[in-house]
Amino acid sequence: MRRFNAGRLVLSIGLIVAMFVVTMASIAVQASTTPEPTVNPMIATMAMEKGACPQGSAEAMLKAMATEEATAEATSEATSEPAATVSTGVKCLYGEFSGSAEVSAPGAAGAMGFVFLSAHGSTGNLCYEVAVAHITLPATGLNIYKGTAAHKGTMVVSLHPRPDASGLAEGCVTADKSLVSDIDKNPSAYFINVATTDFKGGAARAQLEAYGTAEAGTGVEATAEATATS
C-alpha cells in the first residue's frame, strides 16, 4: 500500500510539472505574437495643441474677475504670447463671456466667464478651456458660431464636454480643416455660445480674438500663476 501511494504521488507531481511547462510555453508564444499597443497620434497632437494656450487661465481669470483681485502686474503677464504658440505653430484664441453680448434674445444677467481656444487648421483640431459663472449649470450647450459681433451667426462646431456644475469645461474636438483654418485666421468672425435650460438660445456669448490682443485696461486678464499670488 505504501509503495502504491508513493507511486501515485510521483505520478501526480510529474503531471503537475508537465502541465506547468506546457502553460508557460503557451504564455511565451502568446506574448511573442501579441502586438504592442499603439498610441493614437491625434492624442499626442491634441496634447501639444492644448499647450498653445495657458492652462488653467480661464478659471483663474474668472476668479480674479469675481473677486476683483486682478492686478496690473497680472494683466501685463497675461498679454504676452504663450511660448508654446511659437514652438507648435498653433494660435491661441481668447474670448470673454457676457449675457449682454447675446443678439437673438437677452442672455443671463450678470453672466461672466472666459474661453481659451487653440486652433490648428492643418489638423482640424480644436482644444478649449471654458469657465463661466452666474448662469444655470450644468450648461446644455457649448458651440462655436460663425458670426461677427452684433450678428446672430450660424453654429459650425459643437463642443463637448460642456460646462459642468462648477462652470468648467475642457476638451478637444476635430472639425473640418478649412473651417478650423478660417477660425484661426479670422477669429473675430466667430464666437462661443453657452446655452442653458432657461436660456436655450444662449445664456452667454464670447466673441473670439487672438490671445494677447485684448484691451489691457479691463484688468481681468490674469493667468493662473498670477492669480495664485493674489
NUKOL-283499 format. One line per 10 residues: number of its first residue (from 1); their letters; for each residue x, y, z of C-alpha. Coordinates in Angstrom, 2 decimals, decimal comma. Example, Ala and Ser with C-alpha at 12.3 -4.5 7.8 and 13.67 -1.06 7.14 Angstrom:
REM residues 2
1> as> 12,30:-4,50:7,80  13,67:-1,06:7,14 .
***
This chain:
REM residues 230
1> mrrfnagrlv> 0,00:0,00:0,00  2,80:2,44:0,82  4,56:1,70:-2,50  1,31:2,28:-4,39  0,68:5,65:-2,70  4,27:6,74:-3,31  3,92:5,85:-6,98  0,72:7,84:-7,29  2,41:10,78:-5,61  5,33:10,67:-8,03 .
11> lsiglivamf> 2,93:10,41:-10,98  0,87:13,37:-9,75  3,95:15,53:-9,30  5,09:14,59:-12,77  1,74:15,57:-14,28  1,76:18,90:-12,43  5,27:19,70:-13,67  4,33:18,78:-17,23  1,21:20,98:-17,12  3,25:23,87:-15,73 .
21> vvtmasiavq> 5,82:23,58:-18,54  3,08:23,49:-21,21  1,30:26,51:-19,68  4,48:28,61:-19,54  5,31:27,73:-23,14  1,81:28,80:-24,22  2,15:32,13:-22,41  5,52:32,76:-24,05  4,11:32,09:-27,53  1,11:34,36:-26,88 .
31> asttpeptvn> 3,33:37,16:-25,62  5,56:36,93:-28,70  2,58:37,15:-31,09  0,63:39,91:-29,26  1,27:43,30:-30,93  2,49:46,21:-28,84  -0,24:48,78:-28,04  -0,10:51,78:-30,36  -0,53:55,40:-29,31  -3,14:57,39:-31,23 .
41> pmiatmamek> -1,09:60,19:-32,85  -4,10:62,54:-32,54  -3,94:62,27:-28,74  -0,32:63,41:-28,74  -1,06:66,18:-31,24  -4,00:67,49:-29,23  -1,94:67,44:-26,05  0,63:69,61:-27,80  -2,03:71,97:-29,12  -3,64:72,32:-25,70 .
51> gacpqgsaea> -0,31:73,72:-24,57  -0,67:76,61:-27,02  -2,94:78,35:-24,51  -2,03:78,99:-20,86  -3,58:76,12:-18,92  -5,92:76,96:-16,07  -6,23:80,60:-17,07  -9,95:80,60:-17,83  -10,81:79,50:-14,30  -8,16:81,74:-12,74 .
61> mlkamateea> -9,33:84,79:-14,65  -12,94:84,15:-13,71  -11,98:84,01:-10,04  -9,94:87,17:-10,39  -12,84:88,96:-12,03  -15,33:87,77:-9,43  -13,13:88,80:-6,50  -11,74:91,95:-8,17  -8,19:90,93:-7,29  -6,60:91,18:-10,73 .
71> taeatseats> -3,51:93,44:-10,61  -1,67:95,47:-13,23  1,25:93,06:-12,94  -1,03:90,09:-13,65  -2,51:91,86:-16,66  0,96:92,55:-18,05  1,90:88,88:-17,78  -1,34:87,76:-19,42  -0,89:89,90:-22,53  2,40:88,21:-23,50 .
81> epaatvstgv> 2,16:85,49:-26,13  2,48:81,92:-24,73  5,85:80,37:-25,62  4,12:77,17:-26,73  2,36:79,04:-29,53  5,70:79,84:-31,14  7,06:76,29:-30,85  3,93:74,46:-32,03  2,67:76,93:-34,62  -0,81:76,76:-33,10 .
91> kclygefsgs> -2,67:80,01:-32,48  -4,29:80,63:-29,11  -7,64:82,43:-29,25  -9,45:84,10:-26,38  -12,93:85,37:-25,53  -14,84:86,89:-22,61  -18,39:85,70:-21,92  -21,24:88,12:-21,31  -25,00:87,75:-21,25  -25,46:91,18:-22,78 .
101> aevsapgaag> -23,49:90,06:-25,85  -26,32:87,74:-26,90  -28,06:89,03:-30,04  -31,17:86,99:-30,87  -32,51:87,31:-27,29  -31,25:88,68:-23,95  -28,79:86,42:-22,16  -28,36:85,73:-18,46  -27,99:88,90:-16,42  -24,57:89,11:-14,82 .
111> amgfvflsah> -23,16:86,15:-16,78  -19,40:86,20:-16,95  -16,57:83,91:-17,95  -13,64:83,22:-20,24  -12,65:80,84:-23,00  -9,25:79,86:-24,39  -9,28:78,03:-27,74  -6,32:76,66:-29,67  -6,94:76,10:-33,39  -4,79:74,16:-35,84 .
121> gstgnlcyev> -6,01:74,38:-39,43  -3,60:71,74:-40,77  -5,06:69,05:-38,47  -8,58:70,36:-37,84  -8,03:70,08:-34,09  -9,62:72,48:-31,61  -8,77:72,38:-27,91  -10,55:74,59:-25,43  -10,89:75,60:-21,80  -14,04:77,37:-20,54 .
131> avahitlpat> -15,00:78,87:-17,19  -18,42:80,54:-16,74  -20,46:81,83:-13,80  -23,83:83,37:-12,99  -25,71:81,07:-15,37  -27,79:77,94:-14,74  -25,41:74,98:-14,55  -24,60:72,48:-15,87  -24,87:74,00:-19,33  -26,93:72,29:-22,02 .
141> glniykgtaa> -24,87:73,51:-24,96  -21,42:74,82:-25,85  -20,95:75,70:-29,51  -18,82:77,71:-31,90  -20,81:80,03:-34,17  -19,75:81,88:-37,27  -20,82:85,49:-36,88  -19,26:88,83:-36,07  -20,23:90,87:-33,03  -23,87:92,04:-33,02 .
151> hkgtmvvslh> -24,83:89,32:-35,52  -26,78:86,15:-34,72  -24,46:83,79:-36,54  -24,65:80,12:-37,54  -23,47:77,18:-35,46  -20,45:75,44:-37,02  -18,92:73,27:-34,25  -20,43:71,60:-31,18  -18,03:71,34:-28,26  -18,06:68,50:-25,73 .
161> prpdasglae> -17,80:68,36:-22,78  -19,90:71,36:-21,76  -19,52:73,44:-18,58  -20,36:71,23:-15,60  -21,97:72,15:-12,29  -18,85:74,13:-11,39  -18,97:76,08:-14,67  -15,80:74,48:-16,04  -15,22:72,58:-19,28  -12,09:71,39:-21,06 .
171> gcvtadkslv> -11,62:69,19:-24,11  -10,55:68,70:-27,72  -12,58:68,08:-30,87  -11,79:67,68:-34,55  -13,62:69,66:-37,24  -13,28:70,43:-40,94  -9,75:71,64:-41,63  -10,83:74,55:-43,81  -13,22:75,73:-41,11  -10,62:75,50:-38,35 .
181> sdidknpsay> -8,14:77,29:-40,59  -10,63:80,13:-41,06  -11,26:80,31:-37,30  -7,50:80,51:-36,85  -7,10:83,31:-39,40  -10,31:85,24:-38,69  -11,18:84,70:-35,02  -13,31:87,86:-34,74  -15,75:86,32:-37,22  -16,56:83,57:-34,71 .
191> finvattdfk> -17,91:83,33:-31,17  -18,56:80,73:-28,45  -22,12:80,41:-27,18  -23,24:78,74:-23,92  -26,84:77,51:-23,72  -28,74:76,57:-20,53  -32,14:75,17:-19,58  -33,54:78,67:-19,11  -31,64:80,32:-21,98  -31,87:77,74:-24,75 .
201> ggaaraqlea> -30,76:80,23:-27,40  -27,78:81,32:-25,36  -27,07:82,46:-21,80  -23,65:83,96:-22,54  -21,57:84,70:-25,62  -17,84:85,27:-26,13  -16,51:86,80:-29,36  -13,10:85,35:-30,23  -9,85:87,22:-30,80  -6,16:86,37:-30,88 .
211> ygtaeagtgv> -4,84:85,93:-27,36  -2,81:88,92:-26,24  -4,72:91,49:-28,32  -7,46:92,09:-25,75  -7,63:95,51:-24,14  -5,23:95,65:-21,21  -7,46:98,16:-19,47  -10,01:95,54:-18,44  -7,82:94,44:-15,55  -9,10:90,87:-15,67 .
221> eataeatats> -6,59:89,09:-17,94  -4,79:87,30:-15,12  -3,06:84,00:-15,74  -3,37:81,09:-13,34  0,10:81,76:-11,96  -0,51:85,46:-11,47  -3,86:84,91:-9,79  -2,41:82,37:-7,40  -0,21:85,11:-5,93  -3,13:87,42:-5,20 .
***
